[in-house]
Amino acid sequence: MIITTDKEMRPRDEHDHYPTPTPLVKAALEHEHVYFRRQAHTCLDVGAGSGVWGQALASLYPDMHVTGIDIRDIPIPVAYDEWVPNTDYLSWTPTREYDVVIGNPPFVFAEEFVRRGHAQLTQNGTMVLLLRLAFLEGQSRMAGLWKELPPDHVAICGARPSFTGDGKTDATAYAVYYWRKSRRYVSQPSLSFLDWKPAPPPKGKKRGKREAEVVVPA
């Protein structure tokens, strides 16, 4: 049977810019399995976009020095202390290591982001990335990445996030992955469920209408 549809597909953003819902970011950073050691002072947002991740982190840890990098040439968002615009993260060489690495990397480059982010952590540093749940699958990752850099913990998102600003979701499931860079080897990651709630649409606004997110320069 051949099934056809007249449904128009939403065109993909050229730079995969899909801001993570703020409630999901806050839930991911407040989850019981994430732990930033007291001496953690520096954070890298690996595809900062409009700054949702860095702003949420700064609200929880005001003393954290937050660096953001984005492939687009856009102004520095609020709450960031250092900004690297118009730069591809996968070809960027930082001048330091970071206590915390956070972000929502494009799925097609997810493994490269994981490897680079982990390599740029300080000893005992923490990495928190939002990735598809299906990232756990794959024979190549089973034989490679998951043997070399298995996450300490995976928190499955109970609700599917919307990245389009209109509250609409697709059939993709997501999870938050947590790594701690240390000498101990994690053979089997622990698993939990992230019970986060999407923000309700603003009163008087019709669902389905996409609105641009305001970026306020620092």
Residue pairs with C-beta under 8 A, 6 or more apart in sequence:
10 164
15 71
15 72
16 106
16 108
17 49
17 50
17 72
18 104
18 163
18 164
19 49
19 50
19 52
19 163
19 165
19 213
20 52
20 53
20 104
20 130
20 161
20 163
21 52
21 161
21 162
21 163
21 198
21 199
22 52
22 55
22 56
22 199
23 196
23 197
23 198
23 199
24 130
24 157
24 161
24 194
24 196
24 198
25 52
25 53
25 56
25 130
26 56
26 59
26 60
26 196
27 194
27 195
27 196
28 34
28 128
28 130
28 155
28 176
28 194
28 196
29 56
29 57
29 60
29 102
29 128
30 60
31 155
31 176
31 178
31 192
31 194
32 192
33 152
33 153
33 155
33 178
33 190
33 192
34 126
34 128
34 178
35 126
35 180
36 61
36 99
36 100
36 126
37 99
37 124
37 126
39 99
40 61
40 64
40 99
40 100
40 125
40 126
41 63
41 64
41 65
41 99
42 64
42 65
42 67
42 96
42 97
42 98
42 99
42 100
42 122
43 54
43 57
43 64
43 65
43 66
43 67
43 98
43 99
43 100
43 101
43 102
44 67
44 68
44 69
44 94
44 98
44 100
44 101
44 102
44 117
44 120
45 51
45 53
45 54
45 57
45 66
45 67
45 68
45 69
45 80
45 102
45 103
46 69
46 89
46 101
46 102
46 103
46 105
46 113
46 116
46 117
46 129
47 69
47 70
47 71
47 89
47 103
47 104
47 105
47 106
47 113
48 54
48 68
48 69
48 70
48 77
48 80
48 83
48 103
49 70
49 72
50 77
50 213
50 215
51 68
51 77
51 78
51 79
51 80
51 215
53 102
53 103
53 104
54 66
54 68
54 77
54 79
54 80
54 102
55 77
55 78
55 79
57 64
57 66
57 79
57 100
57 102
58 64
58 66
58 79
59 79
64 100
65 81
65 82
66 79
66 80
66 81
66 82
67 80
67 81
67 82
67 83
67 84
67 98
68 76
68 77
68 80
68 82
68 83
68 84
69 83
69 84
69 85
69 87
69 89
69 92
70 84
70 85
70 86
70 87
71 86
71 87
71 88
71 89
72 85
72 86
73 85
73 86
74 85
74 215
75 85
75 215
75 217
75 218
76 83
76 85
76 217
76 218
77 83
77 215
77 216
77 217
77 218
78 216
78 218
79 218
80 218
83 218
84 92
89 105
89 113
89 116
90 109
90 112
90 113
90 116
94 120
97 120
97 121
97 122
97 125
98 120
98 121
98 122
98 125
99 121
99 122
99 125
99 126
100 125
100 126
100 127
100 128
101 117
101 118
101 120
101 121
101 125
101 126
101 127
101 128
101 129
102 127
102 128
102 129
103 113
103 117
103 129
103 130
104 129
104 130
104 131
105 113
105 114
105 129
105 131
106 113
107 131
107 132
107 135
110 129
110 131
110 132
110 135
111 141
111 145
113 129
114 127
114 129
114 145
114 149
114 177
114 179
115 145
115 149
117 127
117 129
118 127
118 149
118 179
118 181
121 127
121 179
121 181
122 181
123 181
123 182
124 180
124 181
124 182
125 180
125 181
126 178
126 179
126 180
126 181
127 177
127 178
127 179
127 180
127 181
128 176
128 177
128 178
129 176
129 177
130 174
130 175
130 176
130 177
131 174
131 175
131 176
131 177
132 172
132 173
132 174
132 175
133 156
133 157
133 172
133 173
133 174
133 175
134 172
134 173
135 141
135 175
135 177
136 146
136 154
136 175
149 179
150 186
150 187
150 188
150 189
151 177
151 178
151 179
151 186
151 189
152 178
152 179
152 180
152 186
152 189
152 190
153 177
153 178
153 189
153 190
153 191
153 192
154 175
154 176
154 177
154 178
154 189
154 190
154 191
154 192
155 175
155 176
155 178
155 191
155 192
155 193
155 194
156 173
156 174
156 175
156 191
156 192
156 193
156 194
157 173
157 174
157 175
157 176
157 194
157 196
158 193
158 194
158 195
158 196
159 196
159 197
159 198
160 169
160 170
160 172
160 173
160 174
161 169
161 174
161 198
162 168
162 169
162 198
164 210
165 210
165 211
165 212
165 213
166 207
166 208
166 209
166 210
167 198
167 201
167 207
167 208
168 207
168 208
175 194
176 194
201 207
205 211
